[in-house]
Amino acid sequence: MKGKTSNSTGIKDWVEIDWKVVNTQVSKLQKRIFRATRDARNGSGSWKKVRGLMKLLQRSFSALLLAIQKVTQKNQGKNTAGVDGFVAIDNQQRTKLMNSWNWTEAIPARRVYIPKRNGKKRPLGIPAIKDRIGQAIMKMAYEPVFEVSFESGSYGFRPGRSCHDAIEDIHQTLKQGSAYKWVLDADIKAAFDNISHDFILEKIEGLPGRDVIRKWLKAGYVEQGKYYATNAGTPQGGIISPLLANIALDGLKELLTGYETKTPYSTVNRGERIIKHRKEEKYKFARYADDFVVLSQNKEYLEEIIPIIQNWLKERGLDLNEDKTTIKNVRTEGFSFLGFDIRQFPTKTLRDGSNRYHRIAQKKAQDAKPGAERVWQAPKSKPKDEEVYSCITKPGKKETSELLQEIREYLKGAARSQTFENVIRTLNSKLRGWLNYNRYASSKKTFSRIRYEVLNAIYRYLKRKHPQKSWKWIHEKYYKTIDNDKNNPYAKSTGKRKKEEVLINAAKDVPIIRYTKVKGGNSPYDPELSEYWTNRKRNMGKTRFAPDSKYERIYKKQKGICPVCGEPIDLEDDFELHHIIPIKDGGTDAENNLVFLHKHCHKAKHKHLHYKVVA
C-alpha cells in the first residue's frame, strides 16, 4: 500500500465513477483471497498466492475509491477531522484525494472523549484522513484472510453479522428444555486500550502491510496539543481497530471447547419413566467485540473456567473487568446483553396420560405412514409435570427508560422553539431506530408501553404550548383518526408536496418478526455462498417494509439491489427513496418513478444519478 496508487482507469473526476464496476472488482479480489487462504490452511494451496493477492488489492485503484467513499461518505465520523484538520465533504475534495493519494507515514490520532451511559467518558482516537483511507484499504485485504478461521461464536464488527445474531445464538442455547441456566456475563477491561501490540503483530506475521499496521499502532495520539506515545492498544475510532481486536480475541471459543458433562433427562420406556444421561458441552459461548457471555449448567463450572479465561487474556495484555463481570442465574434474575434482557421462565408441559397428551398421540398414530414404527401411546398414569424452562428475550428495561427520558427532556426543552411538524419528525427519528433494533425480541408489551408514554408526553407538551385552549380544541388541531384510532398526533407539512407528518405507532407500524441467525461460520467472502448471502440480505432488507405495501413492491421490483452501486440494501444500511424523474421536472410519487438507493449514493450529484438509475 505504501506509496502512490496508479490510476489506470482513466477516471479523473469523482462523478465519473461507475460504482457497480468498482464494487465488483474489489469483491472478486476479496473472494479470491478467501479461497486462496482456505486452500493454504488446508494444505492444498500456498501462502505465496495469498500474499500476492493481498498486495494486488492493496495497490488496487478500485480499493482506493471504495476506501475514500467509506471514509468520506459512509462513516458516521466523516465530518470529524484528525490532527491534519482535513475532511472531504464534497466531490471536488474527494477528486483531489483520489488523484493525489500518496501514503507515506502514520500521523498521530486526535484524542476526543464521548460520554458513556454510566457518566464516564470513552476515549476515541481520530486518525488523519489519509490514515483512515489507508486503514480501510488494509481492512479490505486482511478481513477475507481471517474470516476463514474466525470462530462462529464471534459476531461483533464482522461482515454479515450483527448483535441480533449474537442474541439469537444465546436464545437458541437457552430455549425450552435447555439445561443451561447459569451465565458468566463478562466484560474485558479497556480492551481497545490495552491489547498487546506484540501479540497482534505476531498474529499477522508474514502478511503484506504488517509494517504499516505497526506504524499505526505506534503512532500515538495528540490531546490538547500534547503528544502521547502508545505502547499498547489500538485507538477506538480507527477503521482497522475492530478487526485487530477480533484477531486478538479470536480463539476464546476454542479455549472453552472440549469440556463435557453428563446432563440428566427423563424419558419413557414401555410405559415407565426413566432417567437417562446425555453428553453435552460444559460451556456455550457468544462474543460481541469485547463483551462476551459463557453459559453453563452449574455455577461451579463457571467459577472453574474464570481463571483459565484470565490467563488466556493475559497473553493478549488484557484482563476481566471485575466490576462488570458477574455470574447470574438465568432462571431467577436473568441478565442483560447488547441492550436486551434475557431470562428463562417456567413453562407448562404436557403430563403423561393427560387428555391433551392422548389426543396428540392418537393423531400421530393416525397420520403415521403404513409400515412406519408404531407411535407409543401414553400410559394412564399421570406423574408430576417436569420442570421445563423457556427463554424470553425482551428490550432492556434500562434502555427503554433511557429512551423515554430522552423524549421527555426533548419535549420539555428543544421542542418548545420548534414547529409541531419538526417535533413529530424528530420523535419519529428517535423512535424508528430504537423500534427497528428491538423488533426481533418479545417486544409487544414494551412497544405498547412506549406508545402510551409518548402520547402522554405529547399531551403534556401541547397543554404547555396552549395553556388557554381546551383539550377538545387541541385534539381537533393536532390529532387525526387512523384505523379507528383517534389518538394519532400529526402535523401538516409546509413543504411543496404538502405531506403529513404522523407519529409512528410503536404498537402497530413496527411488527414483531423473528430474526434469522447466520448459519455457522458462513462468510460473505466465500465464493460458494454468493447465492446464500444475496438471498439473506434481500430477505432481511424486505423486513423494513410493511407487507404488501407500496414500498415493499418497489424493493422487490429492484430485487433489493441499489441501482447505483449494485450492492444489496441490507438491514443495517441507511437508504433513501429517489425520484427517477424529479418532481420539478414533472415526476410523480408513482411506483414506477421511485427507487431505493443507499443514502450515500443518493447524496451524490443528481445529474450523475439520472443516467445511472433506471426504473
Secondary structure, DSSP 8 states (H G I E B T S, - for coil): --EE----S---SGGG--HHHHHHHHHHHHHHHHHHHHHHHHTSS-HHHHHHHHHHHHT-HHHHHHHHHIIIIISTTTT---TT-----SHHHHHHHHHH-EE-S---EEEEEEE-TTS-EEEEEE--HHHHHHHHHHHHHHHHHHHTT--TTB-TT-TT--HHHHHHHHHHHTSTT----EEEEEEBTTHHHH-BHHHHHHHTTTSTTHHHHHHHHTS-EEETTEEE--SB---TT-TTHHHHHHHHHTTHHHHHTT-EEEEEEEEEETTEEEEEEEEEES-EEEEETTEEEEEES-HHHHHHHHHHHHHHHHTTT--B-TTT-EEEETTTT-EEETTEEEEEEEE----TT-HHHHHHHHHHHHHS-TT--------S-------EEEEEEEE-HHHHHHHHHHHHHHHHTGGGGS-HHHHHHHHHHHHHHHHHHHTTSS-HHHHHHHHHHHHHHHHHHHHHH-TTS-HHHHHHHHEEEETTEEEEEEEE--STT--EEE---TTTTS---------TT--TT-GGGHHHHHHHHHHHHHTTS-TT-HHHHHHHHTTTB-TTT--B--TT--EEEEESS-GGGT--S-GGGEEEEEHHHHTS-HHHHHTT---
